[in-house]
Amino acid sequence: MQDIIIDILLAIVVLTAAGLLLFIGRREGGMTKKQRKMMARIFISAAILLGLQFVPVKLFDQLDRYLFPTAGRWIRFACYLIDYFIIGYDILKKAAKGIQNRRVFDENFLMAVATIGAMALAIYENGEYLEAIAVMLFYQIGEWFQSYAVGKSRRNISNLMDIRPDYANIERDGKLEQVDPDEVETGSVIVVQPGEKVPIDGVIIEGSSSLNTSALTGESLPREAKAGDEVISGCISMTGVLKIQTTKEFGESTVSKILDLVENASSRKSRSEDFISKFAKVYTPAVCYSALALAVLPPLVRMLFMGLPASWSVWIYRALTFLVISCPCALVISIPLSFFAGIGGASQQGVLVKGSNFLELLSKTKVVVFDKTGTLTQGVFEVDGIHHNEMEDAKLIEYAALAESASSHPISKSLQRAYGKEPDRSRVSDIQEISGNGVIAKVDGVEVAAGNDKLMRHLGVSYIECHSAGTIIHVAVGGAYAGHIVISDIVKPHSKDAIASLRSSGVEKTVMLTGDAKKVADQVAASLGIDEVYSELLPADKVEKVEELLRVKSEKAKLAFVGDGINDAPVLSRADIGIAMGAMGSDAAIEAADIVLMDDDPLKISKAIRISRKCLRIVYQNIVFALAVKFACLALGAVGIANMYLAIFADVGVMVLAVLNAIRCLFVKKL
């Protein structure tokens, strides 16, 4: 009766597992050839095992009368042995290679010894081969789940890898010629047609289009681009033909740097992964020797000192069960997988993490320090107000823009953008640029002076002080004060939400460091809700200030610095975690950073912190769960309470549960 119940339970479990495999395979699609082959082996082996379990032993015994004595016993063994090799030949092969390469103690060796030992015991006792094959079958099901989980993580990163362009279009003799992106020199003009990837960073010189940046930034909405705009490689032109003058070589372009970051991310291990690697190296040999001692010492003690039967088969069975339970698959597989899935999930959101060690450090971040320009602000100066003007706003802007039309300074460019037209240089004459003060020119024959208060004092023009934060451009027309224009660096749309989100994520302090004037810095910090602000800093001063903040914070808390400029590179390197703006950030900043935000959105910082904390929670859950179950079942196995079926759960069941838990790191969109 007990055997029938076991057979029925086995059938239910195997059919459920097989059905789950089939469901996942069909739902996800895109299985590798190796995964399809393994699934076929699992189905075939399970079908043979179930079939053999429902064939009565007496049927095999009857063969003794027709062939030779014990023929039925050996034919029955041969049937089970065929099934064993179908499901386990690759494990035996890996175990043999490990022994040959002097890397004996791994999970393949443990499974091979345990199942071969169980088969040998079954032959000796003419008993059941079910346990040996069931252990190998369920182990392979667990391996399939692990392969599926890693494949799913890799597919996320493979989607990112699809941003790599295969070619660049160069126009020659009126025809487009496809060339390798590596062959395109800086300053060349390339053509990107609708549906094609932008292969190299550059500036649009002709055409306009909607750009799909989702592979880079995780942002589903397209971005409009026109002549004069900078574009980064990896975007897809959706609607128009673009002519782009390249500003970098392919090897230095954004897409190449992203691919390099992702490909090398797994080489930087976290402390948790290092612990598991070291633990497995000590743990596996220890349990192997413990199993050997369990098989040999108790029978010898019983026989030599207690006068009892040795019961070798009982203790060998317990030792084999002990080996199956001890297999550290759940830890060795699920911990790196959790970090790998976390990095893959973050990359989908436009957050590139250079290694799992940085993901672990990010989870402990309590202080976030920001650069201002290009990080919290757009780094683009725009006209923010016109005050005390004695003429129409448009007329004042026109005079200032024409007077500044010969300058390439960002302030001059912002005046020209506000003017909204191409300046007619024929209307401008006698241009005098006074360094550090401003410019004097004749516009339509009238003298126009545009500059700071020093220029006004130099000309003897009485001006009105402005109390707004920003760069103040005073304008005098015909020697009389005409008003002033306020030019400000515009705060990014999500900067205020980013600071609030960091606070809700458990960040204890936010700090802003900038080289701007105190008045401007204080206003930006107050509008965003930043805790501390330090202004008028040189690059060396920023490093010094970060070092001071590192000294005063608690030892366990980590400090992250967020920046985008070349002058931020030293600070990014000095902080516990360096976070760079990747879309328009400098190459030096991206190189020095540990984490790169591909769409320059500061709101992604809190998302990255939450991803890292979720990943670490899952890692610790898997470590505690796996070790607790392992040690409990090892104790039960040593005293003979646990059998092979409990061993299967302690090994394969725990591994499958840990792997499925690790997969949760991929799902970060709702964070």
Number of C-alpha atoms within 10 A of each C-alpha: 6 7 9 11 10 12 17 15 12 18 18 12 13 22 16 12 17 18 13 12 19 14 12 14 16 11 9 10 9 13 16 12 9 11 18 15 11 17 19 14 18 24 20 14 23 23 15 17 24 17 11 16 20 11 11 9 15 10 11 16 18 15 16 15 11 10 10 9 13 14 17 21 19 16 14 18 19 12 13 23 14 14 22 24 15 17 25 24 15 13 20 18 13 16 23 17 15 16 13 10 9 9 12 17 21 20 21 22 24 25 25 23 18 25 25 16 18 25 24 15 19 18 15 10 10 14 14 17 22 20 17 24 26 22 25 24 26 23 25 21 23 23 20 20 20 24 18 22 23 21 18 19 22 16 14 18 22 14 13 23 19 13 23 18 21 13 19 24 22 20 14 8 7 7 9 13 14 14 13 13 20 13 11 21 14 15 14 14 21 24 22 21 17 15 15 19 24 28 31 33 24 26 21 22 16 14 16 19 20 18 23 23 23 21 21 27 22 19 16 10 11 16 15 14 18 17 15 14 13 18 23 23 22 29 28 25 25 19 15 17 17 24 22 26 21 24 20 17 19 23 13 13 20 25 25 20 17 23 18 13 20 21 14 12 20 18 12 13 17 19 13 18 21 13 10 19 16 10 14 20 12 12 16 21 15 14 20 22 12 16 21 17 14 20 23 16 13 15 21 17 14 14 14 12 9 11 10 12 12 18 14 14 16 13 23 22 21 24 27 29 30 33 29 30 33 27 28 25 25 26 26 18 20 30 28 23 23 31 30 25 28 30 30 28 25 27 27 24 22 25 29 28 28 23 23 26 21 20 27 20 22 27 20 19 22 21 21 23 24 21 21 25 21 20 23 29 20 17 17 16 20 21 23 16 14 19 15 14 16 14 10 11 14 13 13 21 22 20 26 30 26 27 33 29 21 17 14 9 10 13 21 22 19 18 25 23 16 16 20 13 10 11 17 10 12 9 12 22 17 12 18 15 18 11 8 10 16 22 22 25 24 20 24 13 12 14 20 26 33 27 24 19 20 13 23 21 11 9 13 11 17 13 19 13 11 16 9 16 19 22 21 23 25 29 31 26 21 13 16 16 20 20 20 27 26 19 22 22 22 18 20 18 14 16 20 19 15 21 24 18 17 24 16 11 16 15 21 14 17 23 19 23 27 21 17 17 15 16 14 17 21 18 14 22 21 12 11 17 15 19 13 14 20 19 19 14 17 14 17 12 17 23 21 15 16 20 14 11 16 19 10 8 13 11 8 10 17 20 26 27 26 28 31 29 19 15 16 26 23 18 29 28 18 19 23 18 23 29 29 33 26 30 21 21 22 18 20 17 27 30 18 20 29 25 28 30 27 26 21 25 21 26 20 21 24 22 22 28 22 19 26 26 22 18 29 23 15 21 25 13 15 24 19 12 16 22 17 12 15 23 14 13 23 24 14 18 25 18 12 16 12 20 18 23 15 18 25 21 21 27 27 27 18 24 27 25 18 27 28 17 16 28 25 17 28 24 15 18 12 5 10
